[in-house]
Amino acid sequence: MILFFLVKISFGQAPLPETYFINPVNIPISLSGSFGELRNNHFHSGLDIRTQGRIGIPVHAAASGYISRMKVGVFGYGNVLYIQHPNGYTTVYGHMEEFSPKIRKYLRENQYRLEKNTIELFPGKGEIPIEQGELIGLSGESGSAGGPHLHFEIRDGSQRPMNPFLFGMQVEDTKPPVVKALQVYPQNENSHVALSARQQELHFTKNKEGSYQTKTIEAYGKLGFGVDAIDYMNGSNNTHGIYHIQTCLNGEPQMEITFDNFSFANTRYINRYIDYAHFKDKKSRVQKLFLEENNKVDMQINMINEHGLIDIKDSLDYKFEIYLKDFAGNLTHIKIPIKGVKATAEEIVPKPDETTDFFAQANKPNVFELEHHDIYIPKDALYENTYLKLDETAGSVDVHKFTTPLHKNITIGFKADKYTKEDFDKLYVARRYPWGTKYYSPTYKEENRITTRTRTFGTYGLEMDTIAPTITPVNFRDKKWVSDLKYLKLKIKDEESGIADYYGTINGKFIVLEYDYKSDIIRYDFRDKVSDQTENNLKVIVVDNVGNSATFEATFFRKE
């Protein structure tokens, strides 16, 4: 059982409440994800509680309050509940399979009233009261979950996610963090490591006591360091994030960062916080232990000396140290000895020259006109001034390198005046990958012009989709009895632009269809009791992203 106790820590408000929240699931706690973990484009905002590989584990309210928000979505948290508590905190329960009867009743009434499959609702304070420990639903893997688990969050009064461990969550952990990679970053033309001004990987060994050490590096000038490290907890092979990082130079603290809370507004700055290019190339998330310009991550960061950078002088010896700690207090120590050796400009391998004809300024909007395409990059979409690589053909455009992060959407425009109206209507923008895969990119059409908005550099081109989606029954056949079924299930697929919408009726009445995009399955739940007839006509319409539609109809017989 999880216990919550008073933690003497404050964020400009009263100490965190003692024994306020209880375990949301009555099974031994094992985590597949921890708070603050480094994820694609965001920091993880809660705990992913494993559910023994099963769907359907009862989920209980961690404290009394009322349902303040609920959402049924195809992606993200999928089926998710938000409970507002009297003390100002909010708890969040994501990826659920279904909600408890009284919550489901409220949800379905609104879905049928508005005829919506996906929906977001904000009940008032008195509409769905909840008591501590009350069953609120069953765990699942809805939305973007990679497997069965419960995503659990605690948010403060400003809706900032907070580390649930701060409330005393107990998970057995006797394992210290593990170091996977170390990087060093010379900061300017006068800085160098091993006679190179380029970023370098540092090789290290692990001694019997568990600490790590590199060989002595010869360096000069301002340097920054980065570390890729993970943590393990007892009873699980899942990897987790690091709770606390501190660096020291000759025993003097340089920077520290603690994963206690953050705001959703700034979570995408993770792409500035990590070495994004290294991650895209090597699938290794190196945390930079220095703060670069336009990095607005808002965890608890304390940069004591020059934004975490160190300045190496000629002929002096230094000891740079990194301390990694998990919430349980397990500590890992990294030692990097440095010898100051100044080299001449002729001896240093310079950084590669990336100059092109297209220079984009980070603090200004930028427009680039090509023969067949145009690219608009708004102010603050880039983290730093960047020379762009732009190449085009008549049907596609290479927009810079996928290893460069974008913080805001850019707009890519395509001239489309050579197409007939019939063909124009079937066009969409796709992101193309070198191995041939392509994915629909949000597409907007004007007269003779098509645009897409994206936060990822890469290759984009126009594609045509004239093929309608497919709809296939999974667990029933036309003109058969289905009295023993809980659900009607159909598989829906679209090989080109992808599914945009779906709509179903029984005997002409709207039905809610639950969609799991990972399995391509939509299903109707017979508990909705849309029809009490024996003979029923099912009709399902599926539309793709360019407007091609498919219709499926079948007759089924049923008695309760």
TORTI-783287 format. One record per residue (C-alpha): residue number from 1; residue in one letter; x, y, z. Coordinates in Angstrom, 2 decimals. Example, Ala and Ser with C-alpha at 12.3 -4.5 7.8 and 13.67 -1.06 7.14 Angstrom:
2
1,A,12.30,-4.50,7.80
2,S,13.67,-1.06,7.14
END
This chain:
560
1,M,0.00,0.00,0.00
2,I,1.15,3.54,-0.72
3,L,1.36,5.81,2.28
4,F,1.45,9.58,2.08
5,F,3.03,11.63,4.85
6,L,4.10,15.20,5.52
7,V,7.09,16.34,3.51
8,K,8.77,19.48,4.80
9,I,9.09,21.27,1.50
10,S,7.40,24.40,0.27
11,F,6.80,26.15,-3.04
12,G,5.79,29.51,-1.60
13,Q,2.82,27.97,0.17
14,A,1.98,25.79,3.16
15,P,3.85,22.47,3.62
16,L,2.49,19.60,1.61
17,P,-0.47,17.88,3.32
18,E,0.11,14.92,5.59
19,T,-1.59,11.57,4.81
20,Y,-4.00,13.30,2.45
21,F,-3.84,10.98,-0.59
22,I,-4.16,7.21,-0.66
23,N,-3.10,4.61,-3.16
24,P,-5.30,4.80,-6.30
25,V,-4.89,1.04,-6.94
26,N,-4.96,-1.80,-4.42
27,I,-2.04,-3.77,-5.84
28,P,1.68,-3.75,-4.99
29,I,3.16,-0.64,-6.55
30,S,5.58,-1.02,-9.43
31,L,6.31,1.80,-11.85
32,S,6.89,1.85,-15.58
33,G,7.44,5.62,-15.57
34,S,8.51,8.20,-13.01
35,F,7.92,11.92,-12.61
36,G,10.08,14.21,-14.74
37,E,11.28,11.46,-17.06
38,L,12.57,12.72,-20.39
39,R,9.97,11.95,-23.06
40,N,9.43,13.07,-26.66
41,N,8.82,16.83,-26.56
42,H,7.88,16.85,-22.86
43,F,8.79,15.93,-19.31
44,H,6.65,13.15,-17.86
45,S,4.09,14.74,-15.57
46,G,3.18,11.85,-13.27
47,L,3.75,8.25,-12.33
48,D,2.93,5.34,-14.62
49,I,1.72,2.62,-12.26
50,R,1.99,-0.86,-13.73
51,T,-1.18,-2.95,-13.61
52,Q,0.38,-6.42,-13.79
53,G,0.04,-6.46,-17.56
54,R,-3.75,-6.43,-17.22
55,I,-6.63,-4.17,-18.15
56,G,-9.42,-3.75,-15.61
57,I,-7.65,-3.09,-12.30
58,P,-10.03,-1.05,-10.06
59,V,-8.98,2.59,-9.72
60,H,-10.00,4.54,-6.59
61,A,-10.05,8.25,-5.81
62,A,-6.89,9.25,-3.93
63,A,-8.88,11.82,-1.92
64,S,-12.40,13.26,-1.70
65,G,-13.55,15.98,-4.06
66,Y,-15.50,16.18,-7.30
67,I,-14.93,15.35,-10.96
68,S,-13.90,18.70,-12.45
69,R,-12.93,17.46,-15.90
70,M,-13.20,14.31,-17.98
71,K,-12.09,13.53,-21.47
72,V,-12.52,10.73,-23.97
73,G,-9.82,11.07,-26.60
74,V,-8.18,8.92,-29.23
75,F,-4.64,10.03,-28.33
76,G,-2.87,11.40,-25.25
77,Y,-4.33,10.22,-21.96
78,G,-7.29,8.57,-23.74
79,N,-10.04,8.17,-21.14
80,V,-8.97,10.46,-18.31
81,L,-10.52,11.86,-15.11
82,Y,-9.57,14.93,-13.06
83,I,-10.65,15.19,-9.41
84,Q,-10.58,18.60,-7.74
85,H,-9.89,18.38,-4.00
86,P,-10.96,20.89,-1.32
87,N,-7.34,21.76,-0.45
88,G,-6.66,23.05,-3.99
89,Y,-4.88,20.01,-5.39
90,T,-6.04,18.02,-8.42
91,T,-5.41,14.35,-9.10
92,V,-5.41,12.91,-12.62
93,Y,-6.13,9.32,-13.72
94,G,-5.22,8.56,-17.35
95,H,-5.44,5.73,-19.92
96,M,-8.47,4.21,-18.20
97,E,-10.52,1.46,-19.82
98,E,-13.82,2.79,-18.52
99,F,-15.34,4.89,-15.77
100,S,-17.50,3.85,-12.81
101,P,-21.26,3.57,-13.44
102,K,-22.25,7.03,-12.16
103,I,-19.40,8.75,-14.04
104,R,-20.09,6.73,-17.17
105,K,-23.77,7.66,-16.98
106,Y,-22.90,11.38,-16.92
107,L,-20.45,10.91,-19.79
108,R,-22.83,8.96,-22.00
109,E,-25.72,11.36,-21.43
110,N,-23.55,14.16,-22.77
111,Q,-22.08,12.14,-25.63
112,Y,-25.55,11.20,-26.85
113,R,-26.92,14.69,-26.29
114,L,-24.11,16.22,-28.37
115,E,-23.66,13.19,-30.66
116,K,-19.90,13.07,-30.04
117,N,-17.60,10.07,-29.84
118,T,-14.69,12.05,-28.40
119,I,-15.55,14.69,-25.85
120,E,-14.21,16.89,-23.07
121,L,-16.51,17.87,-20.19
122,F,-16.15,20.15,-17.16
123,P,-18.75,19.15,-14.54
124,G,-19.63,21.65,-11.83
125,K,-18.74,21.25,-8.18
126,G,-21.95,19.49,-7.14
127,E,-22.52,17.33,-10.22
128,I,-20.25,14.33,-9.57
129,P,-19.04,14.32,-5.94
130,I,-16.39,11.72,-5.09
131,E,-15.37,10.23,-1.75
132,Q,-11.83,9.12,-0.92
133,G,-11.38,5.49,-1.91
134,E,-14.47,5.46,-4.13
135,L,-14.24,3.37,-7.28
136,I,-13.90,5.76,-10.23
137,G,-13.19,3.25,-13.00
138,L,-10.98,0.50,-14.35
139,S,-7.40,0.82,-15.57
140,G,-6.60,0.32,-19.22
141,E,-4.36,1.39,-22.09
142,S,-6.56,3.94,-23.89
143,G,-5.05,6.83,-25.80
144,S,-1.33,6.78,-26.51
145,A,-0.45,4.25,-23.80
146,G,2.17,1.72,-24.86
147,G,0.70,-0.97,-22.59
148,P,-1.68,-1.40,-19.65
149,H,-0.98,1.06,-16.81
150,L,-2.49,3.90,-14.82
151,H,-1.06,7.36,-15.36
152,F,-1.42,9.18,-12.02
153,E,-0.72,12.85,-11.35
154,I,-0.95,15.32,-8.50
155,R,-1.25,18.97,-9.55
156,D,-1.06,22.08,-7.40
157,G,-3.51,24.99,-7.38
158,S,-1.86,26.45,-10.50
159,Q,-2.27,23.11,-12.31
160,R,1.47,22.46,-12.22
161,P,2.26,18.74,-12.05
162,M,4.12,17.84,-8.86
163,N,6.28,14.84,-8.07
164,P,3.98,12.40,-6.20
165,F,7.03,11.13,-4.31
166,L,6.97,14.47,-2.46
167,F,3.72,13.28,-0.88
168,G,5.38,10.19,0.53
169,M,4.76,7.58,-2.10
170,Q,6.77,4.51,-1.12
171,V,8.41,2.41,-3.84
172,E,11.29,0.11,-2.94
173,D,14.47,1.39,-4.54
174,T,17.99,0.41,-3.52
175,K,19.59,0.85,-6.95
176,P,21.72,3.92,-7.75
177,P,21.48,5.71,-11.12
178,V,23.40,4.25,-14.06
179,V,25.52,6.37,-16.42
180,K,25.12,5.64,-20.13
181,A,27.03,8.48,-21.79
182,L,29.00,11.66,-21.09
183,Q,29.46,14.59,-23.46
184,V,31.57,17.75,-23.35
185,Y,30.75,20.92,-25.27
186,P,33.41,23.56,-26.06
187,Q,31.54,26.88,-26.02
188,N,33.38,29.19,-28.42
189,E,36.21,29.45,-30.92
190,N,38.78,29.69,-28.12
191,S,37.54,26.58,-26.29
192,H,38.78,23.11,-27.08
193,V,39.02,19.57,-25.73
194,A,41.71,17.19,-26.99
195,L,42.64,19.76,-29.66
196,S,39.09,19.96,-31.01
197,A,36.44,22.68,-30.80
198,R,33.73,20.10,-31.51
199,Q,31.42,18.35,-29.10
200,Q,32.90,15.05,-27.94
201,E,31.93,11.89,-26.12
202,L,33.90,11.09,-22.99
203,H,34.76,7.48,-22.27
204,F,34.59,6.30,-18.68
205,T,35.05,3.31,-16.42
206,K,33.15,2.17,-13.35
207,N,35.09,1.18,-10.25
208,K,34.21,-1.42,-7.63
209,E,32.60,1.19,-5.36
210,G,30.15,2.11,-8.15
211,S,31.52,5.53,-9.09
212,Y,32.52,6.49,-12.62
213,Q,35.68,8.19,-13.86
214,T,37.07,9.39,-17.16
215,K,40.70,9.67,-18.14
216,T,42.24,13.10,-17.69
217,I,41.12,15.36,-20.53
218,E,43.28,18.19,-21.84
219,A,41.14,21.24,-22.41
220,Y,40.99,25.01,-22.44
221,G,38.32,27.73,-22.26
222,K,34.65,27.57,-21.43
223,L,33.12,24.11,-21.37
224,G,29.75,22.58,-20.69
225,F,29.06,18.96,-19.83
226,G,26.15,16.61,-20.40
227,V,25.12,13.24,-19.04
228,D,22.78,10.48,-20.18
229,A,21.75,8.56,-17.08
230,I,18.86,6.34,-16.03
231,D,17.57,4.87,-12.82
232,Y,16.10,1.49,-11.92
233,M,13.77,0.52,-9.08
234,N,13.53,-2.84,-7.36
235,G,11.28,-5.43,-8.95
236,S,11.17,-3.81,-12.40
237,N,13.29,-3.64,-15.53
238,N,11.77,-0.31,-16.56
239,T,14.11,2.66,-16.71
240,H,13.33,5.89,-14.86
241,G,14.51,9.48,-14.73
242,I,17.02,11.07,-12.37
243,Y,15.57,13.10,-9.48
244,H,18.51,15.37,-8.58
245,I,21.71,16.39,-10.40
246,Q,24.56,18.49,-9.03
247,T,27.93,19.46,-10.49
248,C,31.06,20.71,-8.71
249,L,34.40,22.10,-9.84
250,N,37.24,21.59,-7.38
251,G,34.63,21.01,-4.68
252,E,32.65,24.18,-5.46
253,P,29.01,23.72,-6.61
254,Q,28.31,24.86,-10.19
255,M,24.69,23.88,-10.83
256,E,21.89,21.70,-9.53
257,I,18.52,20.64,-10.83
258,T,15.69,18.93,-8.94
259,F,12.62,17.36,-10.51
260,D,9.94,18.46,-8.04
261,N,7.49,20.24,-10.36
262,F,7.21,22.14,-13.64
263,S,4.57,23.87,-15.74
264,F,2.98,22.43,-18.86
265,A,3.52,25.77,-20.62
266,N,7.28,25.20,-20.64
267,T,7.53,21.44,-20.93
268,R,8.51,21.56,-24.63
269,Y,11.72,23.33,-23.64
270,I,12.96,19.83,-22.96
271,N,14.21,20.02,-26.55
272,R,16.55,22.82,-25.49
273,Y,17.42,21.17,-22.19
274,I,18.64,17.92,-23.78
275,D,21.13,17.51,-26.61
276,Y,18.37,17.20,-29.21
277,A,20.63,16.43,-32.18
278,H,22.40,13.69,-30.24
279,F,19.05,12.19,-29.28
280,K,17.76,12.17,-32.87
281,D,21.01,10.63,-34.13
282,K,21.85,8.21,-31.31
283,K,18.56,7.75,-29.41
284,S,20.43,8.87,-26.28
285,R,18.97,11.70,-24.17
286,V,21.90,13.70,-22.82
287,Q,20.90,16.29,-20.22
288,K,22.97,19.42,-20.65
289,L,24.38,20.49,-17.29
290,F,24.45,24.13,-18.30
291,L,21.73,26.59,-19.23
292,E,21.71,27.86,-22.80
293,E,19.98,30.97,-24.10
294,N,16.25,30.49,-24.71
295,N,15.98,27.58,-22.33
296,K,12.95,28.25,-20.13
297,V,12.59,24.92,-18.39
298,D,11.12,25.68,-14.99
299,M,12.05,22.80,-12.75
300,Q,14.06,23.72,-9.67
301,I,17.30,24.79,-11.38
302,N,20.08,26.61,-9.60
303,M,22.93,27.79,-11.82
304,I,25.59,28.98,-9.41
305,N,28.41,29.82,-11.80
306,E,28.02,31.19,-15.35
307,H,24.95,29.13,-16.21
308,G,26.73,25.92,-15.20
309,L,29.72,26.45,-17.55
310,I,33.27,26.07,-16.33
311,D,36.30,28.09,-17.48
312,I,39.55,26.11,-17.82
313,K,42.81,28.07,-17.64
314,D,46.15,27.06,-19.11
315,S,48.52,24.97,-16.93
316,L,46.00,24.39,-14.12
317,D,44.49,21.11,-12.95
318,Y,40.77,20.69,-12.20
319,K,38.40,18.07,-10.87
320,F,34.89,18.25,-12.33
321,E,32.30,16.08,-10.58
322,I,28.70,15.11,-11.29
323,Y,26.40,13.72,-8.60
324,L,23.23,11.87,-9.65
325,K,20.58,10.95,-7.10
326,D,17.20,9.25,-7.20
327,F,14.38,10.14,-4.83
328,A,15.28,7.28,-2.49
329,G,18.71,8.87,-1.99
330,N,20.79,6.36,-3.95
331,L,23.82,8.29,-5.23
332,T,26.10,7.95,-8.26
333,H,29.35,9.90,-8.48
334,I,31.18,10.82,-11.71
335,K,34.74,12.23,-11.68
336,I,36.24,14.03,-14.69
337,P,39.86,15.19,-14.17
338,I,40.88,18.10,-16.44
339,K,44.31,19.50,-17.28
340,G,44.42,23.02,-18.68
341,V,46.38,23.03,-21.95
342,K,46.02,25.95,-24.34
343,A,46.56,25.17,-28.03
344,T,47.13,27.47,-31.00
345,A,44.40,28.07,-33.57
346,E,46.33,26.01,-36.11
347,E,46.34,22.99,-33.80
348,I,42.58,22.97,-33.12
349,V,40.05,21.08,-35.24
350,P,37.34,23.72,-35.83
351,K,33.60,23.23,-35.70
352,P,32.11,22.32,-39.09
353,D,31.09,25.21,-41.33
354,E,27.30,25.06,-41.68
355,T,26.85,28.33,-43.58
356,T,24.09,28.31,-46.23
357,D,22.16,30.91,-48.24
358,F,19.26,30.75,-45.78
359,F,19.87,32.38,-42.41
360,A,17.03,32.32,-39.85
361,Q,17.07,34.54,-36.78
362,A,15.52,33.11,-33.64
363,N,14.14,36.41,-32.30
364,K,12.46,37.50,-35.54
365,P,9.96,36.05,-38.03
366,N,11.57,34.59,-41.17
367,V,10.18,33.97,-44.67
368,F,11.99,32.02,-47.40
369,E,10.66,31.92,-50.97
370,L,11.65,29.02,-53.22
371,E,10.44,28.28,-56.74
372,H,7.68,25.89,-55.74
373,H,7.52,26.36,-51.96
374,D,7.68,28.93,-49.22
375,I,8.62,28.53,-45.57
376,Y,7.53,30.78,-42.72
377,I,9.32,30.46,-39.39
378,P,7.79,32.65,-36.65
379,K,9.67,34.42,-33.92
380,D,10.90,32.07,-31.16
381,A,10.28,28.92,-33.20
382,L,14.05,28.36,-33.21
383,Y,16.12,28.31,-30.03
384,E,19.10,29.96,-31.72
385,N,20.07,31.62,-35.00
386,T,20.41,28.89,-37.61
387,Y,21.67,28.47,-41.17
388,L,19.02,26.36,-42.88
389,K,19.37,23.72,-45.56
390,L,16.46,24.08,-48.00
391,D,16.20,21.94,-51.14
392,E,13.18,21.35,-53.35
393,T,11.75,19.49,-56.28
394,A,8.38,20.27,-57.86
395,G,6.61,17.85,-55.51
396,S,8.55,17.99,-52.27
397,V,10.84,20.12,-50.15
398,D,13.60,19.26,-47.69
399,V,13.21,21.71,-44.83
400,H,16.49,21.70,-42.93
401,K,17.59,18.80,-40.68
402,F,15.43,16.65,-38.43
403,T,18.17,16.99,-35.77
404,T,17.30,20.66,-35.17
405,P,14.40,21.24,-32.74
406,L,11.47,23.58,-33.29
407,H,9.55,25.13,-30.41
408,K,6.66,26.54,-32.46
409,N,4.88,25.53,-35.63
410,I,6.37,26.65,-38.90
411,T,4.31,26.89,-42.11
412,I,5.34,25.20,-45.34
413,G,3.51,26.34,-48.48
414,F,3.10,24.43,-51.78
415,K,2.14,25.90,-55.15
416,A,-0.64,23.73,-56.52
417,D,-1.83,25.59,-59.62
418,K,-1.13,22.72,-62.02
419,Y,-3.82,20.44,-60.58
420,T,-7.42,20.08,-61.70
421,K,-10.02,20.86,-59.03
422,E,-10.84,17.17,-58.70
423,D,-7.19,16.27,-58.06
424,F,-6.63,19.33,-55.87
425,D,-9.40,18.19,-53.54
426,K,-7.64,14.84,-53.00
427,L,-4.21,16.28,-52.20
428,Y,-2.66,16.34,-48.76
429,V,0.75,17.14,-47.31
430,A,2.77,14.20,-46.05
431,R,6.00,14.04,-44.12
432,R,8.28,11.63,-45.97
433,Y,10.95,9.46,-44.39
434,P,14.09,8.16,-46.17
435,W,12.90,4.55,-45.90
436,G,9.67,5.34,-47.76
437,T,7.18,5.76,-44.91
438,K,4.93,8.80,-45.08
439,Y,2.53,10.36,-42.57
440,Y,-0.28,12.85,-42.98
441,S,0.63,16.38,-41.89
442,P,-2.23,18.80,-41.05
443,T,-3.26,20.21,-44.41
444,Y,-4.92,23.53,-45.25
445,K,-6.12,24.57,-48.70
446,E,-6.59,27.89,-50.43
447,E,-6.99,28.61,-54.14
448,N,-4.00,27.04,-55.94
449,R,-2.09,26.78,-52.65
450,I,-1.70,24.14,-49.94
451,T,0.03,24.60,-46.59
452,T,0.93,22.55,-43.56
453,R,1.94,23.55,-40.04
454,T,4.55,21.46,-38.27
455,R,6.99,21.51,-35.37
456,T,9.38,19.05,-37.02
457,F,11.93,19.75,-39.72
458,G,12.15,17.16,-42.49
459,T,10.97,16.30,-46.00
460,Y,7.42,17.25,-46.93
461,G,5.57,16.61,-50.17
462,L,2.16,16.56,-51.78
463,E,0.41,13.21,-51.96
464,M,-2.92,12.21,-53.50
465,D,-5.51,10.02,-51.80
466,T,-8.41,8.74,-53.91
467,I,-9.01,5.54,-51.95
468,A,-11.75,5.35,-49.34
469,P,-11.19,3.81,-45.90
470,T,-12.09,0.18,-45.26
471,I,-14.59,-1.06,-42.67
472,T,-14.61,-4.72,-41.65
473,P,-16.75,-6.41,-38.99
474,V,-14.64,-8.24,-36.41
475,N,-16.93,-10.25,-34.12
476,F,-20.23,-10.46,-36.01
477,R,-21.70,-11.08,-39.46
478,D,-24.62,-9.66,-41.38
479,K,-28.04,-11.06,-40.46
480,K,-26.74,-13.02,-37.47
481,W,-27.68,-13.10,-33.78
482,V,-25.40,-11.20,-31.37
483,S,-27.25,-11.70,-28.08
484,D,-24.13,-13.08,-26.37
485,L,-21.89,-10.11,-27.28
486,K,-20.93,-7.19,-25.01
487,Y,-19.68,-5.13,-27.95
488,L,-19.99,-4.80,-31.68
489,K,-16.47,-4.45,-33.07
490,L,-15.32,-3.22,-36.46
491,K,-11.87,-2.65,-37.91
492,I,-11.37,0.66,-39.74
493,K,-8.29,1.49,-41.78
494,D,-7.05,4.06,-44.25
495,E,-3.73,3.46,-45.97
496,E,-3.10,6.99,-47.23
497,S,-4.17,10.19,-45.45
498,G,-5.57,8.45,-42.36
499,I,-8.85,8.40,-40.46
500,A,-10.38,11.82,-39.78
501,D,-13.84,10.95,-38.43
502,Y,-16.32,8.14,-37.89
503,Y,-20.04,8.06,-37.16
504,G,-22.44,5.25,-36.38
505,T,-26.18,4.67,-36.01
506,I,-28.49,1.83,-35.05
507,N,-31.93,2.11,-36.61
508,G,-31.08,5.71,-37.48
509,K,-30.13,6.67,-33.90
510,F,-26.61,7.91,-33.09
511,I,-24.35,5.48,-31.23
512,V,-21.12,6.18,-29.36
513,L,-18.18,4.38,-30.96
514,E,-15.02,3.91,-28.90
515,Y,-11.89,4.00,-31.07
516,D,-8.53,2.37,-30.32
517,Y,-6.20,3.60,-33.08
518,K,-3.47,1.15,-32.00
519,S,-5.62,-1.83,-33.01
520,D,-7.77,0.06,-35.60
521,I,-10.87,-1.12,-33.70
522,I,-14.08,0.82,-33.09
523,R,-16.72,-0.69,-30.83
524,Y,-20.26,-0.10,-29.70
525,D,-21.10,-1.02,-26.09
526,F,-24.50,-2.72,-25.75
527,R,-24.87,-1.26,-22.25
528,D,-25.83,1.98,-24.01
529,K,-29.17,0.36,-24.91
530,V,-29.79,2.54,-27.96
531,S,-32.27,-0.03,-29.30
532,D,-34.60,-2.53,-27.65
533,Q,-35.63,-4.03,-31.00
534,T,-34.87,-7.60,-32.03
535,E,-33.97,-6.70,-35.60
536,N,-31.52,-3.81,-35.95
537,N,-29.76,-1.97,-38.76
538,L,-26.19,-0.87,-38.07
539,K,-24.69,1.88,-40.22
540,V,-21.12,3.16,-39.87
541,I,-19.51,5.92,-41.92
542,V,-15.74,6.53,-41.88
543,V,-14.08,9.56,-43.50
544,D,-10.38,10.07,-44.21
545,N,-8.42,13.32,-44.09
546,V,-9.17,14.34,-47.69
547,G,-12.88,13.54,-47.54
548,N,-13.03,10.03,-49.02
549,S,-15.73,8.12,-47.17
550,A,-16.83,4.53,-46.74
551,T,-20.17,3.22,-45.47
552,F,-20.82,-0.12,-43.84
553,E,-24.31,-1.50,-43.19
554,A,-25.43,-4.74,-41.60
555,T,-28.46,-6.20,-39.92
556,F,-28.12,-7.96,-36.57
557,F,-30.59,-9.67,-34.25
558,R,-30.50,-9.40,-30.49
559,K,-32.50,-10.17,-27.38
560,E,-31.41,-9.12,-23.89
END
